[in-house]
Amino acid sequence: MCCGETEATAAAARGPPPHVALLSSPGMGHVAPLAELARRLHDAHGFTVTVLTYASSDSAAQRAFLASLPPAVGAASLPAVPLGDLPAGAAIETLLSVEAQRSVPALTAVLAGLKSTTNLVAFVADLFGADTLRAARDAGVPGYLFFPSNLLMLSLMLHLPRLDAEDAAEFRDLPGPVRLPGCVPVPGADILQPLQDRASDAYRWMVHHGERYRDAAGILVNTFDAVEPGAAAVLRQPEPWRPPVYPIGPVTRQATDGAAADATGCIDWLDAQPERSVLFVSFGSGGALSTAQTRELARGLELSGHRFLWVVRSPSDGGANPGESYYDGSRSKDDPRRFLPPGFAERTKALGHVVPSWAPQTRVLAHRATKAMLTHCGWNSVLESLAAGVPMIAWPLYAEQRENAVMLCEETKVALRPEVGGADGCLILAGDIAEVVKEMMDGEKGEAARAKVAELKAAAASGLEPGGASYETLAKVVSDWKAASGPS
């Protein structure tokens, strides 16, 4: 009893634990890494956390995911704001940006409430939330950004206002690649998709965010030094014109998440396969191919003769943006398997397993049977693949994925990329798919990628341990937050 009283007295003297509010843009690709950051702040540094989301991203799947976090990590949704005045077919970047800007009054009230009920020491928004930093200023707490992509993408955003002012040409028309300090040169046509049309609202919003990023007290980045050593060396150095940059990754979902339930049958199927024999094919929660490309991919996998686990989604033939299912990526109106070539399932049943729409990706990547991944190069998927030591076939679709593919293939050297051909120059043909699959699974280039990714897997794991670069970088930020709040 005496001991219990002493512990209680000590806890009372310390005061309430530090609290941080994290605001995620809509989409599970944004919610998941921010929620994992919340888990890390609690588990490693004793914080309590509130994860804030927008009304437009509310779904049963998201609510269930947030409810699975530790009790010390709460969640709340900001009220809906009107978006009906935006043009029909407005770009995702425009929708995300306008929703953030119009949510500032409600967010200001939420932060004021948290400050009165918790020991609120910081506010963190992700990459589309730079305008919400003024709510943190009004609440009297430091406002940070969490950048869920890599240092190449962040460097582009930080330099974008200057690039916009210096050159009026479209990126795709530049005579040479875009060169950013410490980063791999990127051909203009592979630069971030919303920057490919300077006349678009999406382009202007991205420039706006690049300007507003300078208002942040610091930028946490979901990457680690070994992936982008040149960019890390540059961005870790302080500069008066930009906030401090803190690589704290990889921040990824754990392979044990959702381990109790796998209705897809993926894990049972993998259990029956030989070790390091399967190509995992997935284009993320929002990526979809055209009908023609889906069928070419099916033929290519069949031609390769290798085992595969394919998360197939209903095709998207409605326009130029394959990410049009961004907000409802987990849903599928039709069984996507009906779009596969006739007889494909029967012919490949000895080697392949096709599941509709979703698979437990971190568990699949960690499985002993998985040898490589064919991926859209979304950064969450890239980090999960690196953390599992799985090399990649790069098949970028939209957003910053083409930039990522350039970095993974040409700088990091953990990925191979198929040739793009077809009559219109934008279809990847079955023969080229089969060729790159064979090279990845059996060839010298695939072996070299496996050796490199093994090094990065070790670097990622050691960096997250106490004393590692990413662990100590986050610890430095945490220390600054606690110091700014005064003694607790």
C-alpha positions, 0 to 999 in steps of 0.5 A: 500500500505504501509503495502504491501511494508513493507511485501515485504521488510520484505520478501526480508530481509529474503531471499529465503525460505529454499529448500531441494531436495528429491530423491526417489527410483523407485516405488510408494511405495517409491515415495508416502511417500517421496512426503508426506514428501515434503508436510509436509516440505512445509506446516509445516516448509515453505520449497520449495522442489524438488522431484527427481525421476529416469527415470525407474519409470516414468509413467503417474500415477506417473506424475499425483501424483507429479503434485497434490502436492503444487506449492512449491513442484516441481518434476524432473526426472534424465536422464536414465542410462544404465542397459542392462549389468546387468544379465537377471532377476537381483533382484529388489534390484540390479536394484535399487542400480545400477541405483542409483550409475550410476546416481550420476554424473547427480544428482551432476549436478542437485544439483549444479543447485539447489544450484545456483537457490535456498537456498538449505540446504539439500539433502535426499535420500531414502534407496537405495540411500546411494551412492548418498550422495556423490553428496550432499558432492560435492554440499556442503550440508548435505546428509540425508537418509529417511528410508520408513520402520520401526526401526526393518528394519533399525536396521537390516541394520545398524547391517548387516555388523557386522552380515555378518562378524560374521556368514557365515550361511544363516539366515534361517539356524540359530539355534535361532532368530535374536536379535537386540537391542530393537527389537522383535526377528525375526526367521531367515527365516523371515528376509528380503528376499534378505538376504536369499541367501548370494551368491546373488548380492542382498545380497551383495548390502544390506550389501553395503548399511548398510555400506554406511548408516554411511555416512549420516548426519542423518536418518529420519524414517517413524515410530513412537515411540509407534509402536516400543517403545523398538527400539525407545528407543535404536535408539534415543540414540546417538552412535558414530558408526552410524548417529542420527536416527529420527522417524518422522512418520507416513508419509502417504497419506491423506484420502482425496487424490483423493477424487473427483474420485473413478471410482472403486465404492469402496466408494459407495459400502462401503456407503451401508454397516453396520458400522464396517462390512467389511474386506478390502483385498489388497496386495499393488501396486506390490503384487500378489498371485499364481493362486492356492493361489488366489483361496484358498483366494476366497474360504476362504473369501466365507467360512468366511461369512463376508463382504469383499472388495477385490482388486484382481490382476492377479496371478503371477506364474512365479517364487519365487518373488511375487514382480516381477511386482514392476515397473509396479504394477498398470498395469494388462494385464488381468482382474484378476477377471477371475482367481477367482473360477467359480461362486464366484462373483455370490455366494458372491454378497450379501457380497463381492465387487471385484475390479481389481488392485487398490482401494483408500486405504486411503479412504477405511481404513478411511471409517466407514464400514471398520473393518479390513484389510488383508494386505501384510504388506508393511510398507506404508499399515501398517502405513495407517492402524494404522493411521486409527485405523484398525487392520490387518490380516498379509499375507506377500509376499516379501521384509521386509514384513515377518519381519513386520508381526512378529513385528505386531503380536508378539510385537505390537499385532495389527495383526493376522496371518493365518496358512500356510499349503498345501502339499508343506507347502507354501499354506494358505488353505481356511479353515485357511483363513476363521478361521482367518477372523472369529477370526479377525471380531468376536473373542476375539483376533480380539477385542484385536487387535482393542483395541490396534490399537485404542491406536496407532491411537491416538498416531500417531495423537498426535505425529504429532501435534505441541509438539508431538514426531514426529513433534518435531523430524522433527522440530529439523532436520529442525532447523539443516538444517536452521542453517547449511545454515546460516542466510537467 
